[in-house]
Amino acid sequence: MPNFSADAANDSDFKSKRHRTSQIRESISPIANYPSKLRIYLTNASPYWQVKCFLKGKNYTKSLRTTNRGVAKNAAKEFFHQTVADIYASNITERVPKRVQSEHLFTDFVAPTLAIERARSNRGEFSKASLKTLENRLHKTIIPFFKDIQVKDIGYSVLAKFVQSISTEHSSNITIHQYLVCVRKVLNNAYECNAIQHIPKFPSVKKSNSSRGSYSLSEYKSLVKTARLHVGSCSKQVSESQKKRGKDSIEKYQTVSHELQWLIRFMVNSFVRPSDIKNLQHQHVTVVRGKQTYLRLNLPESKLHDKPIVTLQSAVFVYEKLKEFHEQNNQANPTDYLFLPELQDRRYALIYLGWQFKHVQELAKIQANASNGKRRTLYSLRHTSITFRLLYGGSIDLLTLARNARTSVEMIEKFYSSNLTSEMNVDLLQGRRRKQ
């Protein structure tokens, strides 16, 4: 039987031909984590990739001037941000017709700047905590200072006065630098919208990298022992911030719990951050027994890191004892939290553990960091974990340590190893090569 569905030899002569500038269907590629209407494609009219995006009822297209697909995707992202900024700039002009374009105020560019940062946050490029901090700094401090200043009039002298104003609030150099980063974001947006001709020179603020500090081996042992011996004890001093939490919270969570001794040991043997402790559930923990015994922690993403963490063997014992303790109250289910599982509002978990930890530190008579005078907190236990590996970890290399601790070699050298002294590794300095 003949096949009538097959193409005839002369079908191509009767089919309507697509225009040479039409998209080649097979080449259409959307951009991951961006709106679906942003895409790149090829045409028969050019060897270069093209970009197309539909925004506010209008199509925006551009040749990306590259034949490399990866480069084209990055260029498409820049095109998207630039187009969004241009749209907001035109909206500003329409909203304030009495002012010409060169008379935009600084505050006109705060909303579009925050819109771009929120989009970055939704794509996972900017953390929600950092976005909240940016919003707070803009609305609380930056906008009140710059609110009546035209963006074109902001130069070095205005920025220097701003630095002076926040310096009187006893802000640290790092805090001042972070405020200037927020101001620069807004000015960058104004520059992209052609409201200013250039980004002004910023005052230089020297940043001093001071580590929170770690604990020595004797201090660590003292913390564990003190936390174990003083379960049930409560600090008699109540701060103003603690009073705001209410009497019930103070009585329940300022009292040293059984969990604190396990928390101290767990953090020092697992490299985790305090923020990881807040979110850590039993479903994130896998006990691995083989040639080596350890915990594999598949934690939620933190600081743009999402790789599993491998703990030391001691963490296995700590976890099993902690799990056994919580099983008595049926709080060791997969979705239960490892620490303070009864507290469902996890915003306060670290606050309450911090109260107990501070009290135990005072009972153990452990003062501020001797090298720089900075007070030590729960985060210092992470510093201790990494420092102990540098001191007692044999021939471990920094890259392996950094990846497992979800940080970088640069951060380890700049912060975590800043308190190490030559005398701590005197055995290595005094050692000799073995004869072959």
GINOR-V784796 format. One record per residue. N is the residue number from 1. PHI is phi in whole degrees, 0 to 359 (NA if undefined). NEAR is the number of other ideal C-beta (glycine too) atoms within 10 Angstrom. Layout:
# GINOR-V784796
N;PHI;NEAR
N;PHI;NEAR
This chain:
# GINOR-V784796
1;NA;3
2;292;5
3;264;5
4;279;6
5;276;5
6;289;8
7;291;8
8;282;9
9;295;7
10;251;7
11;302;9
12;297;9
13;286;7
14;255;7
15;286;8
16;289;5
17;276;7
18;288;12
19;295;9
20;297;9
21;267;11
22;290;12
23;293;16
24;279;12
25;306;8
26;294;8
27;266;14
28;296;12
29;227;15
30;286;14
31;259;20
32;301;7
33;69;12
34;241;17
35;307;13
36;296;8
37;275;12
38;263;20
39;207;20
40;247;23
41;198;18
42;248;19
43;229;18
44;279;12
45;269;12
46;207;14
47;281;9
48;273;14
49;288;24
50;246;22
51;236;23
52;220;17
53;214;21
54;256;13
55;224;15
56;52;10
57;75;5
58;220;9
59;270;9
60;241;19
61;229;11
62;195;15
63;278;13
64;272;20
65;55;12
66;210;16
67;259;12
68;270;12
69;295;12
70;295;8
71;297;13
72;296;22
73;296;21
74;295;13
75;294;19
76;294;23
77;297;16
78;298;11
79;300;21
80;297;20
81;297;14
82;295;14
83;295;18
84;299;19
85;297;22
86;296;16
87;296;16
88;296;19
89;297;21
90;292;13
91;295;14
92;297;19
93;296;15
94;291;8
95;285;9
96;236;13
97;290;7
98;287;5
99;255;14
100;284;9
101;301;13
102;283;12
103;248;14
104;294;21
105;276;20
106;304;24
107;294;16
108;295;24
109;256;26
110;288;21
111;299;14
112;296;22
113;296;21
114;294;18
115;297;14
116;294;19
117;291;19
118;294;15
119;297;17
120;298;16
121;295;17
122;295;13
123;272;13
124;85;12
125;272;12
126;217;17
127;291;15
128;296;11
129;294;11
130;293;13
131;296;16
132;297;11
133;297;13
134;300;21
135;298;15
136;298;12
137;292;18
138;294;22
139;283;12
140;277;9
141;238;18
142;286;22
143;298;14
144;303;11
145;281;16
146;262;22
147;301;11
148;257;9
149;258;14
150;291;16
151;297;22
152;288;17
153;267;13
154;277;20
155;229;10
156;300;11
157;295;11
158;293;15
159;295;19
160;295;13
161;294;11
162;296;22
163;298;18
164;298;11
165;293;13
166;276;17
167;290;14
168;290;7
169;270;9
170;61;7
171;285;16
172;285;13
173;300;13
174;295;12
175;296;15
176;299;20
177;300;16
178;293;16
179;295;19
180;294;19
181;298;12
182;296;19
183;297;23
184;297;15
185;301;17
186;292;24
187;294;22
188;298;16
189;295;25
190;297;23
191;294;18
192;295;20
193;270;23
194;64;12
195;276;23
196;227;20
197;278;8
198;201;7
199;278;12
200;293;17
201;289;10
202;261;17
203;300;14
204;276;9
205;236;16
206;289;7
207;260;12
208;255;8
209;275;9
210;249;16
211;283;18
212;294;21
213;94;23
214;247;28
215;255;23
216;285;16
217;299;12
218;292;9
219;293;18
220;297;19
221;298;12
222;295;18
223;297;26
224;297;18
225;296;13
226;295;22
227;296;27
228;287;16
229;282;13
230;246;18
231;298;14
232;98;8
233;280;16
234;222;17
235;291;18
236;276;7
237;269;10
238;240;14
239;279;12
240;296;6
241;294;9
242;290;17
243;299;11
244;294;9
245;281;17
246;100;10
247;297;9
248;298;8
249;295;17
250;297;19
251;295;10
252;277;15
253;256;22
254;274;21
255;280;18
256;296;24
257;264;18
258;298;14
259;290;20
260;297;23
261;298;23
262;287;22
263;299;23
264;300;23
265;290;23
266;294;26
267;294;23
268;290;27
269;254;23
270;224;28
271;70;23
272;282;23
273;273;19
274;303;19
275;296;18
276;290;20
277;300;24
278;300;20
279;256;15
280;287;20
281;243;15
282;297;19
283;291;11
284;273;19
285;248;20
286;234;12
287;274;14
288;248;13
289;237;8
290;194;6
291;300;5
292;237;9
293;248;15
294;197;20
295;257;23
296;256;13
297;256;20
298;265;12
299;280;22
300;300;12
301;301;12
302;220;15
303;51;14
304;65;10
305;246;14
306;224;12
307;282;11
308;297;13
309;252;21
310;257;18
311;269;24
312;279;19
313;298;11
314;300;15
315;293;26
316;295;18
317;299;14
318;298;23
319;297;22
320;294;12
321;292;14
322;295;21
323;296;17
324;299;10
325;295;14
326;281;20
327;296;12
328;297;8
329;249;10
330;55;9
331;237;16
332;237;16
333;283;12
334;307;9
335;266;8
336;279;17
337;280;20
338;291;23
339;239;20
340;51;20
341;295;19
342;286;10
343;267;17
344;281;8
345;278;6
346;285;13
347;299;8
348;259;15
349;302;22
350;289;19
351;297;14
352;291;21
353;295;22
354;295;16
355;301;23
356;297;24
357;296;23
358;299;18
359;297;22
360;295;25
361;300;22
362;293;13
363;295;17
364;279;19
365;57;9
366;261;19
367;269;12
368;293;13
369;302;19
370;294;9
371;282;14
372;226;13
373;76;10
374;279;13
375;290;12
376;256;22
377;230;17
378;303;20
379;296;17
380;295;26
381;291;28
382;294;24
383;301;23
384;297;24
385;302;24
386;289;24
387;297;26
388;298;18
389;292;20
390;293;17
391;275;14
392;242;9
393;271;14
394;66;5
395;261;4
396;298;12
397;268;9
398;296;17
399;295;11
400;298;13
401;296;19
402;297;18
403;295;15
404;290;18
405;270;22
406;57;21
407;215;19
408;235;14
409;299;14
410;300;10
411;293;15
412;296;20
413;292;12
414;280;12
415;244;17
416;292;25
417;262;17
418;292;18
419;266;18
420;286;14
421;241;8
422;299;8
423;293;7
424;295;14
425;245;13
426;297;10
427;297;7
428;290;8
429;292;9
430;274;7
431;291;9
432;235;5
433;290;5
434;285;5
435;287;4
436;284;3
